[in-house]
Amino acid sequence: MIIIGEKINSTLKAIRPAMECRDAATIIDLAKRQSEAGACYLDVNAGMFYDTELEILEWLMETIQSEVKTPLAIDSPNPKAILVGLKANRNGKPIINSITGEKERFNAVLPLVAEYKTGVIALCMDDRGMPETSQERVEVAHNMIKGLTREGIPLDDIYIDPMIRPIGTGSHYGTVALETIRTIKSEYPDIHIACGLSNISFGIPARKVMNQTFLVAAMTCGMDGAILDPLDKKLMTFLYSTEALLGIDDFCMNYLTQFRAGELEV
């Protein structure tokens, strides 16, 4: 499972002051803890600082990489900010988060993916907006995949985000997301899925329960990556056990390793 740690994100009120005050110790501590908890990538987002996003993003990149070697996911809708992040990157191959099927954004981000040979998260939306049905989302995914591969981007570098929308705003959004994941993985086995997991529970109580349940359901449909909180021990316990049940953890070795290390919440 490709785990992208979500916690260094300016949309989170708890971490935003550390970015504002350039509190390096807090940022480094959070980066280390996510990495030690199993994150394969660390998402880095400064988008809430509209006027100073580029400067803060560069500072975050430099600060994290001074102490942590985990690869980074550069998270911004702004191609200028993405470029700043790419130039500051030293931790191996990054992921760009994200590109969409919107013509202007696609054409602006695609050259960065090609030039820097990054992974890229591709959100299933285009100039028509956020699709309501799984068929519409799959159509957007097809178009983005064609555009990316035409420019030489390998399928293994593409992470489709099926656009997880809050279940509290539409009772169909859970099944739409799951159907989208299942269809894309069946048609493109070499492509990854990387969704913003906690979006499913926005606005409802006991969010962690919904996130845990959705994680299991999505993994059974073929999801092999997610932007999530690796510090949520119960969530990670469900992740490891689901990998074992789906046969992608040979002889349950990773599950057993995590159990012996005391990382499973039982």
NORWO-V545711 format. One record per helix or strand. SS is the DSSP state (@ for helix, = for strand). FROM is the first residue (numbers start at 1). LEN is the number of residues. If there is no record, write none. Layout:
BEGIN
SS & FROM & LEN
SS & FROM & LEN
END
This chain:
BEGIN
= & 2 & 8
@ & 13 & 8
@ & 24 & 13
= & 41 & 5
@ & 53 & 13
= & 71 & 5
@ & 79 & 10
= & 95 & 6
@ & 103 & 14
= & 119 & 5
= & 125 & 2
= & 129 & 2
@ & 134 & 17
@ & 155 & 3
= & 158 & 4
@ & 167 & 3
@ & 173 & 15
= & 192 & 2
= & 195 & 2
@ & 197 & 5
@ & 207 & 14
= & 225 & 4
@ & 233 & 13
@ & 250 & 11
END
